[in-house]
Structure formats: C-alpha cells, structure tokens
Amino acid sequence: MKLILTREVAGLGTAGDVVNVKDGFARNFLLPRGNAIAWTQGGEKQIEGIRRARSAREVRDIDHAKEIKAKLESASVVSKVKVGAKGALFGSVTDKDLAQAIKSVTGLDIDRHAISTKGHIKKLGDHDVKISLGHNIVAKLSVKVVADK
C-alpha cells in the first residue's frame, strides 16, 4: 500500500516521504496512529506542506541544537492550568501543553514527541522536563505549573 508519512517512523522514513508498505502494517499500525495518510493525487499536494512544517521544527546541526538548548535552558516557562477549589488539576499537563507554553515564551516550535517528563504532571509547582533535540543533545528545563485565574 502506498502511504504518505505524517511523522517520522523509525526504519521507514520521515514526514513527507512516500513509502510502500504491506497492507496489514498500514491498516493496523500506521493509519490508526496518525503516522501516515493514504496516498492519493490530492494527498500528493499535501506533501510540500508536511515537509515545510518538518523543516520549521527540524534541528539542522549540532551548533543549532546547542543554540536551541541554551535558549530553552535560559527561559522560564510557565504553564497555566485550570484547577479546582482545593488546588487539584483538572486532568494533567500534557506534552502538547508544554510545547505550546515553550513556543509562547521562546518562539521555538518544539515537536511534542521530543518532550519527556517524569510521569504525568498532575500538581502545581516546578517540574523538570527534558527535550531531546537530536545529535545526542538534551535540554533540561524547569516548567512552573500555576493556576489559571
């Protein structure tokens, strides 16, 4: 089956690549997880948009990764969340929320899949976050979770 990858898949390709895979792998793994879309002539037009988005998030080389790391580690990131009367969060702070908070502070568009935390963030306060920038460079920053009033 011919597919267009929307995300990087290890051993297969990166976002925007057109690949041929077995039907079962496509139906049971790639398509349900949103890692790919079925190839069509109309979908072929989306490839350029997918590649542009990937290049905006991509770290070009080691020096660029170190520059991003310095910018991330010097920033003070604050994530505002809804809380109940007793101070308990409604749900948890997700990697998508963290990527949005980082973008609002630094202007950097970080891939949410590169963000990792120690478990789920379900309490107010400071939390350590690691961001994998590629080229074996990891940025460590502290995110402050505060109540949104």
N, CA, C and O atoms as a GROMACS GRO file, in nm:
protein
  596
    1MET      N    1   0.085  -0.117   0.000
    1MET     CA    2   0.000   0.000   0.000
    1MET      C    3   0.090   0.124   0.000
    1MET      O    4   0.192   0.127   0.069
    2LYS      N    5   0.053   0.222  -0.076
    2LYS     CA    6   0.131   0.344  -0.088
    2LYS      C    7   0.077   0.447   0.011
    2LYS      O    8  -0.042   0.477   0.012
    3LEU      N    9   0.168   0.503   0.096
    3LEU     CA   10   0.129   0.597   0.200
    3LEU      C   11   0.220   0.720   0.199
    3LEU      O   12   0.331   0.717   0.146
    4ILE      N   13   0.167   0.827   0.258
    4ILE     CA   14   0.246   0.948   0.283
    4ILE      C   15   0.265   0.958   0.433
    4ILE      O   16   0.166   0.966   0.507
    5LEU      N   17   0.388   0.959   0.480
    5LEU     CA   18   0.416   0.967   0.624
    5LEU      C   19   0.390   1.108   0.674
    5LEU      O   20   0.429   1.206   0.610
    6THR      N   21   0.323   1.119   0.788
    6THR     CA   22   0.297   1.248   0.851
    6THR      C   23   0.391   1.273   0.968
    6THR      O   24   0.403   1.386   1.014
    7ARG      N   25   0.457   1.168   1.016
    7ARG     CA   26   0.555   1.177   1.124
    7ARG      C   27   0.672   1.087   1.088
    7ARG      O   28   0.664   1.004   0.998
    8GLU      N   29   0.781   1.104   1.161
    8GLU     CA   30   0.896   1.017   1.142
    8GLU      C   31   0.864   0.880   1.200
    8GLU      O   32   0.817   0.869   1.313
    9VAL      N   33   0.890   0.776   1.122
    9VAL     CA   34   0.872   0.638   1.167
    9VAL      C   35   1.007   0.571   1.155
    9VAL      O   36   1.067   0.567   1.048
   10ALA      N   37   1.055   0.518   1.268
   10ALA     CA   38   1.189   0.457   1.272
   10ALA      C   39   1.198   0.343   1.171
   10ALA      O   40   1.112   0.255   1.167
   11GLY      N   41   1.302   0.346   1.089
   11GLY     CA   42   1.326   0.240   0.993
   11GLY      C   43   1.244   0.252   0.866
   11GLY      O   44   1.255   0.167   0.777
   12LEU      N   45   1.161   0.356   0.857
   12LEU     CA   46   1.074   0.369   0.740
   12LEU      C   47   1.096   0.500   0.667
   12LEU      O   48   1.111   0.501   0.545
   13GLY      N   49   1.096   0.611   0.740
   13GLY     CA   50   1.117   0.740   0.675
   13GLY      C   51   1.075   0.855   0.763
   13GLY      O   52   1.037   0.836   0.879
   14THR      N   53   1.081   0.976   0.708
   14THR     CA   54   1.045   1.096   0.782
   14THR      C   55   0.917   1.154   0.724
   14THR      O   56   0.865   1.106   0.623
   15ALA      N   57   0.866   1.257   0.790
   15ALA     CA   58   0.742   1.320   0.748
   15ALA      C   59   0.754   1.373   0.606
   15ALA      O   60   0.852   1.439   0.572
   16GLY      N   61   0.653   1.344   0.524
   16GLY     CA   62   0.652   1.389   0.386
   16GLY      C   63   0.702   1.286   0.288
   16GLY      O   64   0.692   1.306   0.167
   17ASP      N   65   0.757   1.175   0.336
   17ASP     CA   66   0.806   1.070   0.246
   17ASP      C   67   0.690   0.984   0.198
   17ASP      O   68   0.595   0.959   0.272
   18VAL      N   69   0.699   0.940   0.072
   18VAL     CA   70   0.602   0.846   0.016
   18VAL      C   71   0.666   0.708   0.024
   18VAL      O   72   0.775   0.686  -0.028
   19VAL      N   73   0.596   0.613   0.091
   19VAL     CA   74   0.652   0.480   0.112
   19VAL      C   75   0.553   0.374   0.069
   19VAL      O   76   0.432   0.398   0.066
   20ASN      N   77   0.604   0.256   0.036
   20ASN     CA   78   0.522   0.139   0.008
   20ASN      C   79   0.540   0.041   0.123
   20ASN      O   80   0.652  -0.001   0.152
   21VAL      N   81   0.430   0.004   0.188
   21VAL     CA   82   0.434  -0.091   0.298
   21VAL      C   83   0.329  -0.198   0.276
   21VAL      O   84   0.242  -0.184   0.190
   22LYS      N   85   0.337  -0.304   0.353
   22LYS     CA   86   0.236  -0.409   0.344
   22LYS      C   87   0.103  -0.357   0.397
   22LYS      O   88   0.099  -0.271   0.485
   23ASP      N   89  -0.005  -0.409   0.343
   23ASP     CA   90  -0.138  -0.361   0.377
   23ASP      C   91  -0.169  -0.371   0.526
   23ASP      O   92  -0.225  -0.278   0.584
   24GLY      N   93  -0.133  -0.482   0.588
   24GLY     CA   94  -0.161  -0.501   0.730
   24GLY      C   95  -0.087  -0.400   0.818
   24GLY      O   96  -0.144  -0.350   0.915
   25PHE      N   97   0.037  -0.371   0.786
   25PHE     CA   98   0.115  -0.273   0.861
   25PHE      C   99   0.051  -0.135   0.850
   25PHE      O  100   0.046  -0.059   0.947
   26ALA      N  101   0.002  -0.104   0.731
   26ALA     CA  102  -0.063   0.025   0.711
   26ALA      C  103  -0.195   0.032   0.788
   26ALA      O  104  -0.219   0.128   0.861
   27ARG      N  105  -0.281  -0.068   0.772
   27ARG     CA  106  -0.414  -0.067   0.835
   27ARG      C  107  -0.409  -0.078   0.986
   27ARG      O  108  -0.489  -0.014   1.055
   28ASN      N  109  -0.316  -0.158   1.039
   28ASN     CA  110  -0.315  -0.186   1.182
   28ASN      C  111  -0.222  -0.097   1.263
   28ASN      O  112  -0.240  -0.087   1.384
   29PHE      N  113  -0.125  -0.034   1.200
   29PHE     CA  114  -0.027   0.043   1.276
   29PHE      C  115  -0.019   0.189   1.232
   29PHE      O  116  -0.045   0.280   1.312
   30LEU      N  117   0.016   0.212   1.107
   30LEU     CA  118   0.044   0.348   1.062
   30LEU      C  119  -0.080   0.437   1.055
   30LEU      O  120  -0.078   0.548   1.108
   31LEU      N  121  -0.185   0.392   0.992
   31LEU     CA  122  -0.304   0.474   0.975
   31LEU      C  123  -0.379   0.501   1.106
   31LEU      O  124  -0.415   0.616   1.131
   32PRO      N  125  -0.403   0.401   1.192
   32PRO     CA  126  -0.476   0.431   1.317
   32PRO      C  127  -0.401   0.525   1.410
   32PRO      O  128  -0.464   0.600   1.484
   33ARG      N  129  -0.269   0.523   1.409
   33ARG     CA  130  -0.190   0.609   1.498
   33ARG      C  131  -0.165   0.747   1.440
   33ARG      O  132  -0.105   0.832   1.506
   34GLY      N  133  -0.209   0.770   1.318
   34GLY     CA  134  -0.190   0.901   1.255
   34GLY      C  135  -0.050   0.923   1.204
   34GLY      O  136  -0.011   1.038   1.180
   35ASN      N  137   0.027   0.816   1.188
   35ASN     CA  138   0.164   0.830   1.138
   35ASN      C  139   0.169   0.845   0.987
   35ASN      O  140   0.272   0.883   0.932
   36ALA      N  141   0.057   0.816   0.919
   36ALA     CA  142   0.056   0.823   0.774
   36ALA      C  143  -0.086   0.848   0.725
   36ALA      O  144  -0.184   0.827   0.797
   37ILE      N  145  -0.095   0.894   0.600
   37ILE     CA  146  -0.223   0.906   0.532
   37ILE      C  147  -0.212   0.829   0.401
   37ILE      O  148  -0.102   0.811   0.348
   38ALA      N  149  -0.325   0.785   0.350
   38ALA     CA  150  -0.324   0.710   0.224
   38ALA      C  151  -0.281   0.801   0.110
   38ALA      O  152  -0.318   0.918   0.106
   39TRP      N  153  -0.202   0.746   0.018
   39TRP     CA  154  -0.154   0.825  -0.094
   39TRP      C  155  -0.265   0.841  -0.196
   39TRP      O  156  -0.328   0.743  -0.236
   40THR      N  157  -0.288   0.963  -0.237
   40THR     CA  158  -0.378   0.995  -0.346
   40THR      C  159  -0.315   1.109  -0.424
   40THR      O  160  -0.216   1.167  -0.380
   41GLN      N  161  -0.372   1.142  -0.539
   41GLN     CA  162  -0.318   1.254  -0.613
   41GLN      C  163  -0.342   1.384  -0.537
   41GLN      O  164  -0.260   1.475  -0.542
   42GLY      N  165  -0.454   1.393  -0.467
   42GLY     CA  166  -0.482   1.510  -0.383
   42GLY      C  167  -0.389   1.515  -0.264
   42GLY      O  168  -0.345   1.622  -0.222
   43GLY      N  169  -0.359   1.398  -0.208
   43GLY     CA  170  -0.267   1.390  -0.094
   43GLY      C  171  -0.126   1.426  -0.134
   43GLY      O  172  -0.047   1.473  -0.051
   44GLU      N  173  -0.092   1.405  -0.260
   44GLU     CA  174   0.041   1.439  -0.310
   44GLU      C  175   0.067   1.589  -0.294
   44GLU      O  176   0.181   1.631  -0.274
   45LYS      N  177  -0.038   1.669  -0.302
   45LYS     CA  178  -0.025   1.814  -0.288
   45LYS      C  179   0.006   1.854  -0.143
   45LYS      O  180   0.062   1.960  -0.119
   46GLN      N  181  -0.031   1.768  -0.046
   46GLN     CA  182  -0.007   1.796   0.095
   46GLN      C  183   0.138   1.773   0.135
   46GLN      O  184   0.183   1.821   0.239
   47ILE      N  185   0.211   1.699   0.054
   47ILE     CA  186   0.349   1.664   0.088
   47ILE      C  187   0.434   1.787   0.112
   47ILE      O  188   0.510   1.791   0.208
   48GLU      N  189   0.422   1.887   0.028
   48GLU     CA  190   0.503   2.008   0.043
   48GLU      C  191   0.473   2.078   0.176
   48GLU      O  192   0.564   2.127   0.242
   49GLY      N  193   0.347   2.083   0.215
   49GLY     CA  194   0.310   2.143   0.344
   49GLY      C  195   0.366   2.064   0.461
   49GLY      O  196   0.411   2.123   0.560
   50ILE      N  197   0.364   1.933   0.451
   50ILE     CA  198   0.419   1.848   0.557
   50ILE      C  199   0.570   1.870   0.567
   50ILE      O  200   0.623   1.879   0.677
   51ARG      N  201   0.637   1.878   0.455
   51ARG     CA  202   0.782   1.898   0.455
   51ARG      C  203   0.820   2.036   0.509
   51ARG      O  204   0.920   2.049   0.579
   52ARG      N  205   0.740   2.139   0.476
   52ARG     CA  206   0.768   2.272   0.529
   52ARG      C  207   0.754   2.275   0.681
   52ARG      O  208   0.836   2.336   0.750
   53ALA      N  209   0.650   2.210   0.732
   53ALA     CA  210   0.630   2.205   0.877
   53ALA      C  211   0.743   2.130   0.944
   53ALA      O  212   0.789   2.168   1.052
   54ARG      N  213   0.790   2.022   0.881
   54ARG     CA  214   0.901   1.945   0.937
   54ARG      C  215   1.028   2.027   0.940
   54ARG      O  216   1.102   2.024   1.039
   55SER      N  217   1.056   2.102   0.833
   55SER     CA  218   1.180   2.179   0.829
   55SER      C  219   1.177   2.294   0.929
   55SER      O  220   1.283   2.337   0.977
   56ALA      N  221   1.058   2.344   0.963
   56ALA     CA  222   1.048   2.451   1.063
   56ALA      C  223   1.084   2.398   1.202
   56ALA      O  224   1.142   2.471   1.283
   57ARG      N  225   1.052   2.271   1.230
   57ARG     CA  226   1.079   2.212   1.360
   57ARG      C  227   1.215   2.144   1.367
   57ARG      O  228   1.263   2.113   1.476
   58GLU      N  229   1.276   2.120   1.254
   58GLU     CA  230   1.397   2.039   1.247
   58GLU      C  231   1.520   2.113   1.300
   58GLU      O  232   1.538   2.232   1.277
   59VAL      N  233   1.602   2.040   1.369
   59VAL     CA  234   1.730   2.093   1.416
   59VAL      C  235   1.833   2.061   1.307
   59VAL      O  236   1.851   1.945   1.270
   60ARG      N  237   1.898   2.164   1.256
   60ARG     CA  238   1.984   2.147   1.140
   60ARG      C  239   2.116   2.076   1.169
   60ARG      O  240   2.153   1.983   1.097
   61ASP      N  241   2.187   2.116   1.273
   61ASP     CA  242   2.316   2.055   1.304
   61ASP      C  243   2.344   2.070   1.452
   61ASP      O  244   2.262   2.121   1.528
   62ILE      N  245   2.461   2.025   1.494
   62ILE     CA  246   2.497   2.026   1.636
   62ILE      C  247   2.501   2.168   1.691
   62ILE      O  248   2.454   2.192   1.802
   63ASP      N  249   2.557   2.262   1.615
   63ASP     CA  250   2.564   2.400   1.663
   63ASP      C  251   2.424   2.460   1.681
   63ASP      O  252   2.399   2.533   1.777
   64HIS      N  253   2.335   2.429   1.589
   64HIS     CA  254   2.197   2.477   1.600
   64HIS      C  255   2.129   2.414   1.722
   64HIS      O  256   2.054   2.482   1.793
   65ALA      N  257   2.155   2.287   1.747
   65ALA     CA  258   2.097   2.219   1.863
   65ALA      C  259   2.148   2.282   1.993
   65ALA      O  260   2.072   2.299   2.088
   66LYS      N  261   2.277   2.315   1.998
   66LYS     CA  262   2.334   2.378   2.118
   66LYS      C  263   2.275   2.517   2.139
   66LYS      O  264   2.253   2.560   2.252
   67GLU      N  265   2.251   2.588   2.030
   67GLU     CA  266   2.191   2.721   2.038
   67GLU      C  267   2.048   2.713   2.093
   67GLU      O  268   2.008   2.793   2.177
   68ILE      N  269   1.972   2.615   2.044
   68ILE     CA  270   1.835   2.595   2.093
   68ILE      C  271   1.837   2.553   2.239
   68ILE      O  272   1.754   2.599   2.318
   69LYS      N  273   1.931   2.466   2.276
   69LYS     CA  274   1.943   2.421   2.414
   69LYS      C  275   1.968   2.539   2.507
   69LYS      O  276   1.906   2.549   2.613
   70ALA      N  277   2.060   2.628   2.469
   70ALA     CA  278   2.090   2.745   2.552
   70ALA      C  279   1.968   2.835   2.567
   70ALA      O  280   1.941   2.887   2.675
   71LYS      N  281   1.895   2.853   2.459
   71LYS     CA  282   1.776   2.937   2.463
   71LYS      C  283   1.668   2.876   2.551
   71LYS      O  284   1.601   2.947   2.626
   72LEU      N  285   1.650   2.743   2.542
   72LEU     CA  286   1.548   2.676   2.623
   72LEU      C  287   1.584   2.678   2.772
   72LEU      O  288   1.498   2.705   2.856
   73GLU      N  289   1.711   2.651   2.803
   73GLU     CA  290   1.751   2.642   2.943
   73GLU      C  291   1.753   2.778   3.012
   73GLU      O  292   1.743   2.786   3.134
   74SER      N  293   1.766   2.886   2.934
   74SER     CA  294   1.765   3.020   2.994
   74SER      C  295   1.623   3.075   3.010
   74SER      O  296   1.603   3.173   3.082
   75ALA      N  297   1.525   3.014   2.945
   75ALA     CA  298   1.388   3.063   2.951
   75ALA      C  299   1.317   3.013   3.076
   75ALA      O  300   1.344   2.902   3.124
   76SER      N  301   1.226   3.095   3.129
   76SER     CA  302   1.142   3.050   3.240
   76SER      C  303   1.003   3.024   3.184
   76SER      O  304   0.930   3.117   3.150
   77VAL      N  305   0.969   2.897   3.176
   77VAL     CA  306   0.843   2.855   3.114
   77VAL      C  307   0.738   2.837   3.222
   77VAL      O  308   0.761   2.772   3.324
   78VAL      N  309   0.620   2.897   3.198
   78VAL     CA  310   0.508   2.888   3.292
   78VAL      C  311   0.389   2.832   3.216
   78VAL      O  312   0.354   2.882   3.109
   79SER      N  313   0.327   2.729   3.270
   79SER     CA  314   0.208   2.669   3.211
   79SER      C  315   0.089   2.696   3.303
   79SER      O  316   0.089   2.657   3.420
   80LYS      N  317  -0.012   2.763   3.250
   80LYS     CA  318  -0.131   2.794   3.329
   80LYS      C  319  -0.236   2.688   3.302
   80LYS      O  320  -0.267   2.656   3.188
   81VAL      N  321  -0.291   2.633   3.413
   81VAL     CA  322  -0.390   2.525   3.402
   81VAL      C  323  -0.510   2.554   3.490
   81VAL      O  324  -0.502   2.632   3.585
   82LYS      N  325  -0.621   2.492   3.458
   82LYS     CA  326  -0.741   2.506   3.539
   82LYS      C  327  -0.729   2.414   3.660
   82LYS      O  328  -0.686   2.300   3.650
   83VAL      N  329  -0.768   2.468   3.775
   83VAL     CA  330  -0.764   2.390   3.899
   83VAL      C  331  -0.898   2.400   3.970
   83VAL      O  332  -0.976   2.493   3.948
   84GLY      N  333  -0.924   2.303   4.057
   84GLY     CA  334  -1.046   2.302   4.135
   84GLY      C  335  -1.032   2.389   4.260
   84GLY      O  336  -0.930   2.457   4.279
   85ALA      N  337  -1.134   2.387   4.344
   85ALA     CA  338  -1.136   2.470   4.465
   85ALA      C  339  -1.025   2.431   4.562
   85ALA      O  340  -0.975   2.516   4.636
   86LYS      N  341  -0.985   2.304   4.562
   86LYS     CA  342  -0.881   2.257   4.654
   86LYS      C  343  -0.742   2.259   4.591
   86LYS      O  344  -0.646   2.211   4.652
   87GLY      N  345  -0.730   2.313   4.472
   87GLY     CA  346  -0.600   2.324   4.408
   87GLY      C  347  -0.561   2.204   4.325
   87GLY      O  348  -0.446   2.194   4.281
   88ALA      N  349  -0.653   2.110   4.301
   88ALA     CA  350  -0.623   1.992   4.220
   88ALA      C  351  -0.646   2.024   4.072
   88ALA      O  352  -0.742   2.093   4.036
   89LEU      N  353  -0.557   1.975   3.986
   89LEU     CA  354  -0.568   2.000   3.843
   89LEU      C  355  -0.683   1.920   3.783
   89LEU      O  356  -0.714   1.810   3.828
   90PHE      N  357  -0.746   1.978   3.680
   90PHE     CA  358  -0.842   1.904   3.600
   90PHE      C  359  -0.761   1.831   3.493
   90PHE      O  360  -0.720   1.893   3.395
   91GLY      N  361  -0.739   1.703   3.510
   91GLY     CA  362  -0.657   1.628   3.417
   91GLY      C  363  -0.510   1.644   3.450
   91GLY      O  364  -0.473   1.648   3.567
   92SER      N  365  -0.427   1.653   3.349
   92SER     CA  366  -0.284   1.670   3.370
   92SER      C  367  -0.228   1.760   3.261
   92SER      O  368  -0.295   1.789   3.162
   93VAL      N  369  -0.105   1.805   3.281
   93VAL     CA  370  -0.037   1.887   3.182
   93VAL      C  371   0.027   1.792   3.081
   93VAL      O  372   0.108   1.707   3.119
   94THR      N  373  -0.010   1.805   2.955
   94THR     CA  374   0.039   1.714   2.852
   94THR      C  375   0.160   1.772   2.780
   94THR      O  376   0.194   1.889   2.797
   95ASP      N  377   0.224   1.688   2.701
   95ASP     CA  378   0.338   1.736   2.622
   95ASP      C  379   0.294   1.841   2.520
   95ASP      O  380   0.373   1.928   2.483
   96LYS      N  381   0.171   1.834   2.476
   96LYS     CA  382   0.117   1.934   2.384
   96LYS      C  383   0.105   2.070   2.454
   96LYS      O  384   0.137   2.173   2.395
   97ASP      N  385   0.059   2.068   2.579
   97ASP     CA  386   0.051   2.192   2.658
   97ASP      C  387   0.190   2.251   2.681
   97ASP      O  388   0.209   2.372   2.673
   98LEU      N  389   0.286   2.164   2.710
   98LEU     CA  390   0.423   2.210   2.733
   98LEU      C  391   0.483   2.270   2.607
   98LEU      O  392   0.550   2.373   2.613
   99ALA      N  393   0.460   2.206   2.491
   99ALA     CA  394   0.512   2.259   2.364
   99ALA      C  395   0.452   2.396   2.336
   99ALA      O  396   0.522   2.485   2.286
  100GLN      N  397   0.326   2.413   2.366
  100GLN     CA  398   0.260   2.542   2.344
  100GLN      C  399   0.315   2.648   2.439
  100GLN      O  400   0.336   2.763   2.398
  101ALA      N  401   0.340   2.612   2.565
  101ALA     CA  402   0.396   2.707   2.662
  101ALA      C  403   0.538   2.746   2.622
  101ALA      O  404   0.576   2.863   2.635
  102ILE      N  405   0.616   2.651   2.575
  102ILE     CA  406   0.753   2.680   2.532
  102ILE      C  407   0.752   2.773   2.411
  102ILE      O  408   0.833   2.865   2.401
  103LYS      N  409   0.660   2.748   2.319
  103LYS     CA  410   0.652   2.833   2.200
  103LYS      C  411   0.611   2.975   2.236
  103LYS      O  412   0.662   3.071   2.177
  104SER      N  413   0.520   2.991   2.333
  104SER     CA  414   0.476   3.125   2.370
  104SER      C  415   0.588   3.205   2.438
  104SER      O  416   0.592   3.327   2.425
  105VAL      N  417   0.678   3.136   2.509
  105VAL     CA  418   0.786   3.205   2.579
  105VAL      C  419   0.907   3.228   2.488
  105VAL      O  420   0.961   3.339   2.484
  106THR      N  421   0.949   3.124   2.416
  106THR     CA  422   1.074   3.133   2.339
  106THR      C  423   1.053   3.158   2.190
  106THR      O  424   1.143   3.206   2.122
  107GLY      N  425   0.935   3.125   2.140
  107GLY     CA  426   0.911   3.136   1.997
  107GLY      C  427   0.959   3.015   1.919
  107GLY      O  428   0.946   3.012   1.796
  108LEU      N  429   1.014   2.916   1.988
  108LEU     CA  430   1.063   2.795   1.922
  108LEU      C  431   0.950   2.694   1.907
  108LEU      O  432   0.873   2.671   2.001
  109ASP      N  433   0.939   2.635   1.791
  109ASP     CA  434   0.838   2.534   1.764
  109ASP      C  435   0.899   2.397   1.793
  109ASP      O  436   0.966   2.339   1.707
  110ILE      N  437   0.875   2.345   1.913
  110ILE     CA  438   0.932   2.218   1.957
  110ILE      C  439   0.833   2.106   1.928
  110ILE      O  440   0.713   2.120   1.955
  111ASP      N  441   0.882   1.996   1.873
  111ASP     CA  442   0.798   1.880   1.848
  111ASP      C  443   0.757   1.819   1.982
  111ASP      O  444   0.843   1.792   2.066
  112ARG      N  445   0.629   1.796   2.001
  112ARG     CA  446   0.581   1.746   2.130
  112ARG      C  447   0.632   1.606   2.160
  112ARG      O  448   0.637   1.566   2.277
  113HIS      N  449   0.669   1.532   2.058
  113HIS     CA  450   0.721   1.397   2.080
  113HIS      C  451   0.863   1.399   2.136
  113HIS      O  452   0.911   1.296   2.186
  114ALA      N  453   0.931   1.512   2.130
  114ALA     CA  454   1.067   1.524   2.182
  114ALA      C  455   1.067   1.560   2.330
  114ALA      O  456   1.172   1.558   2.394
  115ILE      N  457   0.950   1.592   2.386
  115ILE     CA  458   0.939   1.633   2.526
  115ILE      C  459   0.912   1.512   2.613
  115ILE      O  460   0.825   1.430   2.583
  116SER      N  461   0.989   1.500   2.723
  116SER     CA  462   0.965   1.390   2.817
  116SER      C  463   0.965   1.443   2.960
  116SER      O  464   1.042   1.533   2.994
  117THR      N  465   0.879   1.385   3.041
  117THR     CA  466   0.868   1.422   3.182
  117THR      C  467   0.878   1.296   3.267
  117THR      O  468   0.868   1.184   3.217
  118LYS      N  469   0.897   1.317   3.397
  118LYS     CA  470   0.895   1.203   3.489
  118LYS      C  471   0.750   1.178   3.528
  118LYS      O  472   0.701   1.233   3.627
  119GLY      N  473   0.682   1.097   3.452
  119GLY     CA  474   0.541   1.068   3.481
  119GLY      C  475   0.451   1.183   3.438
  119GLY      O  476   0.495   1.276   3.370
  120HIS      N  477   0.327   1.176   3.479
  120HIS     CA  478   0.230   1.278   3.444
  120HIS      C  479   0.241   1.396   3.540
  120HIS      O  480   0.265   1.378   3.659
  121ILE      N  481   0.223   1.515   3.487
  121ILE     CA  482   0.225   1.636   3.569
  121ILE      C  483   0.083   1.662   3.615
  121ILE      O  484  -0.002   1.705   3.537
  122LYS      N  485   0.057   1.636   3.744
  122LYS     CA  486  -0.078   1.650   3.797
  122LYS      C  487  -0.085   1.741   3.919
  122LYS      O  488  -0.188   1.748   3.986
  123LYS      N  489   0.026   1.812   3.947
  123LYS     CA  490   0.030   1.901   4.063
  123LYS      C  491   0.088   2.035   4.023
  123LYS      O  492   0.165   2.045   3.927
  124LEU      N  493   0.050   2.138   4.097
  124LEU     CA  494   0.107   2.271   4.076
  124LEU      C  495   0.251   2.272   4.126
  124LEU      O  496   0.288   2.192   4.211
  125GLY      N  497   0.331   2.363   4.073
  125GLY     CA  498   0.469   2.376   4.119
  125GLY      C  499   0.568   2.361   4.005
  125GLY      O  500   0.532   2.365   3.888
  126ASP      N  501   0.695   2.343   4.042
  126ASP     CA  502   0.802   2.328   3.944
  126ASP      C  503   0.820   2.182   3.907
  126ASP      O  504   0.819   2.094   3.993
  127HIS      N  505   0.837   2.157   3.778
  127HIS     CA  506   0.857   2.021   3.728
  127HIS      C  507   0.971   2.022   3.627
  127HIS      O  508   0.984   2.115   3.547
  128ASP      N  509   1.055   1.917   3.632
  128ASP     CA  510   1.167   1.905   3.539
  128ASP      C  511   1.120   1.840   3.409
  128ASP      O  512   1.046   1.742   3.410
  129VAL      N  513   1.165   1.897   3.298
  129VAL     CA  514   1.128   1.850   3.166
  129VAL      C  515   1.256   1.834   3.084
  129VAL      O  516   1.345   1.918   3.090
  130LYS      N  517   1.264   1.727   3.006
  130LYS     CA  518   1.377   1.704   2.916
  130LYS      C  519   1.326   1.711   2.773
  130LYS      O  520   1.220   1.658   2.740
  131ILE      N  521   1.404   1.778   2.688
  131ILE     CA  522   1.368   1.791   2.548
  131ILE      C  523   1.484   1.738   2.464
  131ILE      O  524   1.595   1.791   2.470
  132SER      N  525   1.457   1.634   2.387
  132SER     CA  526   1.559   1.575   2.301
  132SER      C  527   1.566   1.655   2.171
  132SER      O  528   1.468   1.664   2.097
  133LEU      N  529   1.682   1.714   2.144
  133LEU     CA  530   1.699   1.799   2.028
  133LEU      C  531   1.770   1.729   1.912
  133LEU      O  532   1.795   1.791   1.808
  134GLY      N  533   1.802   1.604   1.928
  134GLY     CA  534   1.877   1.532   1.826
  134GLY      C  535   2.025   1.553   1.845
  134GLY      O  536   2.067   1.635   1.927
  135HIS      N  537   2.105   1.479   1.770
  135HIS     CA  538   2.251   1.487   1.779
  135HIS      C  539   2.298   1.463   1.922
  135HIS      O  540   2.400   1.519   1.963
  136ASN      N  541   2.227   1.380   1.998
  136ASN     CA  542   2.258   1.345   2.138
  136ASN      C  543   2.264   1.467   2.230
  136ASN      O  544   2.342   1.468   2.325
  137ILE      N  545   2.186   1.568   2.202
  137ILE     CA  546   2.178   1.688   2.287
  137ILE      C  547   2.038   1.693   2.350
  137ILE      O  548   1.936   1.687   2.282
  138VAL      N  549   2.039   1.705   2.483
  138VAL     CA  550   1.914   1.709   2.558
  138VAL      C  551   1.911   1.837   2.641
  138VAL      O  552   2.005   1.865   2.717
  139ALA      N  553   1.805   1.914   2.626
  139ALA     CA  554   1.787   2.036   2.705
  139ALA      C  555   1.705   2.001   2.829
  139ALA      O  556   1.604   1.932   2.820
  140LYS      N  557   1.749   2.050   2.944
  140LYS     CA  558   1.677   2.027   3.069
  140LYS      C  559   1.626   2.162   3.117
  140LYS      O  560   1.704   2.257   3.134
  141LEU      N  561   1.496   2.171   3.139
  141LEU     CA  562   1.441   2.296   3.188
  141LEU      C  563   1.335   2.269   3.292
  141LEU      O  564   1.280   2.159   3.302
  142SER      N  565   1.307   2.372   3.369
  142SER     CA  566   1.207   2.363   3.473
  142SER      C  567   1.082   2.439   3.428
  142SER      O  568   1.090   2.554   3.387
  143VAL      N  569   0.968   2.372   3.437
  143VAL     CA  570   0.841   2.432   3.398
  143VAL      C  571   0.761   2.455   3.525
  143VAL      O  572   0.742   2.364   3.606
  144LYS      N  573   0.713   2.577   3.541
  144LYS     CA  574   0.631   2.610   3.656
  144LYS      C  575   0.485   2.600   3.617
  144LYS      O  576   0.439   2.667   3.525
  145VAL      N  577   0.412   2.516   3.688
  145VAL     CA  578   0.269   2.497   3.663
  145VAL      C  579   0.194   2.580   3.765
  145VAL      O  580   0.208   2.558   3.885
  146VAL      N  581   0.113   2.675   3.717
  146VAL     CA  582   0.039   2.766   3.804
  146VAL      C  583  -0.109   2.760   3.768
  146VAL      O  584  -0.148   2.718   3.660
  147ALA      N  585  -0.190   2.804   3.864
  147ALA     CA  586  -0.334   2.805   3.845
  147ALA      C  587  -0.374   2.921   3.754
  147ALA      O  588  -0.324   3.033   3.768
  148ASP      N  589  -0.463   2.893   3.660
  148ASP     CA  590  -0.516   2.996   3.571
  148ASP      C  591  -0.637   3.059   3.638
  148ASP      O  592  -0.732   2.991   3.674
  149LYS      N  593  -0.631   3.191   3.653
  149LYS     CA  594  -0.739   3.259   3.726
  149LYS      C  595  -0.832   3.327   3.632
  149LYS      O  596  -0.929   3.390   3.676
   0.00000   0.00000   0.00000
